[in-house]
Amino acid sequence: MLIDKWKKNLAILWSTQFIGMSAVTGVISFLPLYVPHLGITNGAEAAMWSGILIGAAAFCAALSNPFWGAMADRKGRKPMVEKVLLMFGIIMIIMAFASNVYQLLILRILQGLCGGFAAAATALAVSMSPKEQISFTVGMLQTSLIVGGAVGPMIGGLIADFFGYRQPFLVFGVLCILSLFVIHFTITETFTPVAPSEKLSLKAVLKYVWSIGDLKLMLLVQFLTQFAIQSIGPILPLYILSMASNNTNLASISGTIIAIGGIASAVASASMGVLSKRFSHKQILVTASFLGSISFIGQIAANDIMTLAILRAINGLCIGAMIPSSNTIITFLIPESKRGAAFGITSAAALMGNVLGPISAGLLSLAFGLSAIFWITSIFFLLVGFLLFVQIEENDTVYQEEKKATV
């Protein structure tokens, strides 16, 4: 009965994260087309505003996630998930009535500041899962973010095409609020508040988290994986064009290759519960880092679209293994009373990868050519793999904790 209960809770939180991530990414597919309806008719200015509107939410979310995670540790994970979903849903609905880009920018900033649902939901799910199932829980929650990120733009685009550019905001906002009610009436959290004398300020928690050497490396892993995902997107159509004989169906080919990487990531994340029974998470990270480095180099040498697609799938498998593995390590490194803040900090690192990835790709491509971002990302993966290899030789306490949990 206990197992059935935690699985039910996990399914509900999986759906919540899927809806939340779909709402975050759902506007990307039509936002550049929505901007002209808000009075920006010049093409260059519309592109600039689209970038600002997309980047502002991610940047503010990176800043706010540690706060929401710390509040979840103090007040309870379930109340924080509910509050974030409520504010997120209301702001999304208000976006449908924005009359100019300045109003929309303010709302996007507020949306980012209220975007801490992933950290609180992860901490909530982990707290309700048996210790031996933490790897499975974290991996499955990661698939919800991956699938939501891949499906969201498609859903948003379809709604915008059939019903108009304002309606997707209403749909996503209502779905977030409905998710709030589902969580409120179906999930019961057993939360013991930290004694007032033991409560730490957000600054103290940040200092504590930063003092853990392995955790700093996990932050780098979280940043790198999202950097790798987001940096390739802006240049992929141009890179495919450079190797294709014609530009027919270029958009659909690019979208398919991106989707292949996302599907591979979801498969790898969902498999973490099985893999972690045979290998330590640091061993998985080392292997995925080195293999990821090789696959990025391979993409430079790829001379046809099929080879590129296969290498992107390998990338997806590596990234899909690295994210839940690093989150599982964080779970065992941090006491339960501080896990919300820890997941908030790691989410912030990942979101900074989202922000800096596209910017770096554009600047490096302009200065050194389209292949530059592949070289740089490959070197980053190689460096992280080396750092992980050194640490796994010296200390693998997390692996020992996992073994104890499964006994």
C-alpha positions in Angstrom: 0.0 0.0 0.0 2.8 2.4 0.9 4.5 1.7 -2.5 1.2 2.4 -4.3 0.9 5.7 -2.5 4.3 7.0 -3.3 3.9 6.0 -6.9 0.5 7.8 -7.1 2.1 10.9 -5.6 5.0 10.6 -8.1 2.5 10.3 -11.0 0.7 13.5 -9.9 3.9 15.5 -9.4 5.1 14.2 -12.8 2.0 15.6 -14.4 2.4 18.8 -12.5 6.0 19.3 -13.7 5.0 18.4 -17.2 2.2 21.1 -17.2 4.5 23.6 -15.6 7.4 23.0 -18.1 4.9 23.0 -21.0 3.7 26.4 -19.9 7.2 27.7 -19.6 8.2 26.6 -23.1 4.8 26.7 -24.7 5.1 30.4 -25.6 8.4 30.1 -27.4 7.0 28.8 -30.6 4.7 31.8 -31.2 6.2 34.6 -29.0 8.1 36.1 -32.0 4.8 36.2 -33.9 2.9 37.7 -30.9 5.3 40.6 -30.5 4.2 42.4 -33.8 0.6 42.3 -32.4 1.8 44.3 -29.5 3.0 47.2 -31.7 6.6 46.1 -32.6 6.3 45.9 -36.4 10.0 46.2 -37.4 11.4 42.7 -38.0 14.8 43.4 -36.3 13.1 45.0 -33.3 10.6 42.1 -33.0 13.5 39.6 -33.0 15.3 41.6 -30.3 12.2 41.8 -28.1 11.5 38.1 -28.5 14.9 37.3 -27.2 14.5 39.7 -24.3 11.1 38.3 -23.4 12.3 34.7 -23.5 15.6 35.3 -21.7 14.1 37.5 -19.0 11.9 34.8 -17.6 14.8 32.2 -17.5 17.2 34.7 -15.9 14.7 35.7 -13.2 13.8 32.1 -12.5 17.5 31.3 -12.0 17.6 34.1 -9.4 14.4 33.1 -7.6 14.8 29.3 -7.4 17.0 29.2 -4.4 14.5 31.4 -2.5 11.6 29.1 -3.3 13.6 26.0 -2.4 14.6 27.5 0.9 11.0 28.5 1.6 9.9 24.9 0.9 12.4 23.7 3.5 10.9 26.1 6.1 7.1 26.0 5.3 6.7 22.7 3.6 7.2 21.5 0.0 3.5 21.0 -0.8 2.4 24.6 0.2 5.2 26.1 -1.9 4.3 24.0 -5.0 0.7 25.2 -4.6 1.7 28.9 -4.1 4.0 28.8 -7.1 1.4 27.2 -9.3 -1.2 29.7 -8.3 0.9 32.7 -9.0 2.3 31.2 -12.2 -1.2 30.4 -13.4 -2.6 33.9 -12.6 0.4 35.6 -14.3 0.0 33.4 -17.4 -3.7 34.4 -17.7 -2.9 38.1 -17.3 -0.4 37.8 -20.2 -3.3 37.1 -22.5 -4.5 40.7 -21.9 -1.1 42.5 -22.3 -1.5 45.5 -24.7 2.2 46.2 -25.3 5.7 44.6 -25.0 6.5 46.5 -21.8 3.6 45.0 -20.0 4.5 41.6 -21.3 8.1 42.0 -20.2 7.0 42.9 -16.6 4.8 39.8 -16.6 7.6 37.6 -18.0 9.9 38.9 -15.2 7.2 38.1 -12.6 6.7 34.7 -14.2 10.4 34.0 -13.8 10.4 35.1 -10.2 7.5 32.7 -9.5 9.1 29.8 -11.4 10.4 27.7 -8.5 7.9 24.8 -8.9 10.5 22.3 -10.1 12.7 22.6 -7.0 9.8 22.4 -4.6 8.1 19.5 -6.5 11.4 17.5 -6.7 12.0 18.0 -2.9 8.4 17.0 -2.2 8.6 13.8 -4.4 11.9 12.7 -2.9 10.7 13.3 0.6 7.7 10.9 0.0 9.7 8.2 -1.8 11.5 5.2 -0.2 15.3 5.7 -0.1 15.9 2.8 -2.5 13.6 4.5 -5.0 15.2 7.9 -5.0 17.1 7.4 -8.2 13.9 6.2 -10.0 12.0 9.2 -8.6 14.5 11.8 -9.7 14.9 10.2 -13.1 11.1 10.1 -13.7 10.7 13.7 -12.6 13.5 14.6 -15.1 11.6 13.0 -17.9 8.6 15.2 -17.1 10.7 18.3 -17.6 12.2 16.9 -20.8 8.9 15.8 -22.3 7.2 19.1 -21.2 10.0 21.1 -22.8 9.6 19.2 -26.0 5.8 19.1 -26.2 5.1 22.6 -24.8 6.1 24.5 -27.9 4.1 22.2 -30.1 1.0 22.6 -27.9 1.4 26.4 -27.8 1.9 26.6 -31.5 -1.2 24.5 -32.3 -3.4 26.6 -30.0 -2.0 29.8 -31.4 -2.5 28.7 -35.0 -6.1 27.6 -34.5 -7.4 30.1 -31.8 -5.0 33.1 -31.8 -1.9 34.2 -30.0 -3.6 35.2 -26.7 -5.4 31.9 -26.1 -2.3 29.7 -25.2 -1.7 31.9 -22.2 -5.2 31.3 -21.0 -5.0 27.5 -21.5 -1.6 27.1 -19.8 -2.7 29.4 -16.9 -5.9 27.4 -16.3 -4.0 24.1 -16.4 -1.5 25.3 -13.8 -4.4 26.3 -11.5 -6.1 22.9 -12.1 -2.9 21.2 -11.2 -2.8 23.1 -7.9 -6.3 21.7 -7.0 -5.3 18.2 -7.9 -2.2 18.4 -5.7 -4.1 20.1 -2.8 -6.8 17.3 -2.7 -4.7 14.2 -3.5 -1.3 14.6 -1.9 -0.8 14.6 1.8 2.6 15.7 3.0 4.1 14.7 6.3 6.3 17.7 7.1 8.1 18.5 10.3 9.0 22.2 10.5 12.6 23.0 11.5 12.8 24.3 15.0 13.2 28.1 15.1 16.6 27.8 16.7 17.8 25.6 13.8 16.4 27.8 11.0 19.0 29.2 8.7 18.7 32.3 6.5 18.9 31.8 2.7 22.4 33.3 2.8 23.5 30.8 5.4 22.0 27.9 3.4 23.8 29.1 0.3 27.0 29.3 2.2 26.5 25.8 3.6 25.6 24.3 0.2 28.6 26.0 -1.4 31.0 24.5 1.2 30.3 21.0 -0.1 32.9 20.2 -2.7 31.0 17.5 -4.6 27.9 19.7 -4.7 29.8 22.5 -6.5 30.8 20.0 -9.2 27.1 18.9 -9.5 26.2 22.6 -10.1 28.7 22.6 -12.9 27.1 19.4 -14.3 23.6 21.0 -14.1 24.8 24.1 -15.9 26.7 22.2 -18.6 23.8 19.9 -19.5 21.4 22.8 -20.1 24.1 24.8 -21.8 24.7 21.9 -24.2 21.0 21.6 -24.9 20.3 25.2 -25.5 23.4 26.3 -27.3 22.9 24.0 -30.3 19.3 25.0 -31.0 19.9 28.4 -32.5 22.6 27.3 -34.9 21.3 23.8 -35.8 19.1 24.9 -38.8 22.1 26.7 -40.3 24.4 23.8 -39.5 22.1 21.4 -41.3 21.8 23.8 -44.2 25.6 23.7 -44.6 25.5 19.9 -45.1 22.2 19.6 -47.0 22.0 19.8 -50.8 18.8 21.9 -50.6 16.8 23.7 -48.0 13.5 21.8 -48.4 11.8 21.0 -45.1 14.7 22.5 -43.2 12.6 23.5 -40.3 11.0 20.1 -39.9 14.4 18.4 -40.2 15.8 20.6 -37.5 12.8 20.0 -35.3 13.0 16.3 -35.7 16.7 16.2 -34.8 16.0 18.3 -31.7 13.1 15.9 -30.8 15.4 12.9 -31.2 17.8 14.3 -28.7 14.9 15.1 -26.3 13.4 11.6 -26.6 16.8 10.0 -26.0 17.2 12.1 -22.9 13.8 11.1 -21.6 14.7 7.4 -22.2 18.0 7.7 -20.3 16.4 9.6 -17.4 13.7 7.0 -17.0 16.4 4.2 -17.0 18.3 5.7 -14.1 16.5 3.5 -11.5 17.9 0.4 -13.3 21.4 1.6 -14.1 22.0 2.9 -10.6 21.6 -0.6 -9.2 24.7 -1.7 -11.1 26.8 1.5 -11.3 27.4 4.4 -9.0 26.0 7.7 -10.1 29.5 9.2 -10.3 30.6 6.3 -12.6 27.5 7.1 -14.8 28.5 10.8 -14.8 32.1 10.1 -15.8 31.1 7.8 -18.7 28.4 10.1 -19.9 30.7 13.1 -19.8 33.5 11.5 -21.8 31.0 10.0 -24.3 29.3 13.3 -24.6 32.6 15.0 -25.4 33.3 12.5 -28.1 29.9 12.8 -29.6 30.2 16.6 -29.9 33.5 16.2 -31.7 31.8 13.7 -34.0 29.1 16.3 -34.9 31.8 18.5 -36.4 33.0 15.6 -38.6 29.4 14.6 -39.6 28.9 15.0 -43.3 25.2 13.9 -43.6 22.0 14.5 -41.7 21.6 10.8 -40.6 25.0 10.8 -38.9 24.2 14.1 -37.2 20.9 12.7 -35.9 22.6 9.6 -34.5 25.2 11.7 -32.7 22.5 14.0 -31.4 20.7 10.9 -30.0 23.9 9.9 -28.2 24.1 13.4 -26.8 20.6 13.1 -25.6 21.4 9.8 -23.8 24.4 11.3 -22.1 22.5 14.4 -21.0 19.5 12.4 -19.9 21.8 10.3 -17.7 23.8 13.2 -16.2 20.9 15.3 -14.9 19.1 12.8 -12.7 22.4 11.2 -11.6 23.7 14.6 -10.4 20.3 15.3 -8.7 20.5 12.0 -6.9 24.0 12.7 -5.7 22.7 16.1 -4.4 19.9 14.2 -2.5 22.4 12.1 -0.6 24.8 14.9 0.0 22.2 17.3 1.6 20.2 16.7 4.8 16.5 16.5 4.1 15.8 19.8 5.9 17.9 21.6 3.3 17.0 19.7 0.1 14.5 22.3 -1.1 17.2 25.0 -1.1 19.7 22.6 -2.7 17.4 21.8 -5.6 16.6 25.5 -5.9 20.3 26.3 -6.3 20.9 23.5 -8.8 17.8 24.6 -10.8 19.3 28.1 -10.8 22.5 26.7 -12.3 20.6 24.8 -14.9 18.6 27.9 -15.8 21.8 30.0 -16.2 22.8 27.3 -18.8 19.5 28.0 -20.5 20.3 31.7 -20.6 24.0 31.6 -21.5 23.8 28.7 -24.0 22.1 30.5 -26.9 24.0 33.7 -26.3 27.4 31.9 -26.4 26.4 30.0 -29.5 25.6 33.2 -31.3 28.7 35.0 -30.3 31.1 32.1 -30.9 29.5 31.3 -34.3 29.9 35.0 -35.3 33.5 35.1 -34.3 34.8 31.6 -35.2 32.2 29.8 -37.3 29.3 27.4 -36.7 31.5 24.6 -35.5 33.0 26.6 -32.6 30.2 25.8 -30.1 30.7 22.1 -30.7 34.4 22.4 -29.9 33.8 24.5 -26.8 31.0 22.2 -25.4 33.2 19.1 -26.1 36.0 20.6 -24.1 33.6 21.5 -21.2 32.3 17.9 -21.1 35.9 16.6 -21.2 36.8 18.9 -18.3 33.8 17.8 -16.2 34.5 14.2 -16.9 38.1 14.6 -15.7 37.1 16.3 -12.5 34.5 13.6 -11.8 37.1 10.9 -12.5 39.5 12.4 -10.0 36.8 12.7 -7.3 35.4 9.3 -7.8 38.9 7.8 -7.2 39.2 9.8 -3.9 35.7 9.7 -2.5 32.5 7.9 -3.4 30.6 8.2 -0.2 27.3 8.8 -2.1 27.6 5.4 -3.7 28.0 3.8 -0.3 24.9 5.7 1.0 22.9 4.4 -2.0 24.1 0.8 -1.3 22.9 1.2 2.3 19.5 2.5 1.1 18.9 -0.6 -1.0 19.8 -3.1 1.7 
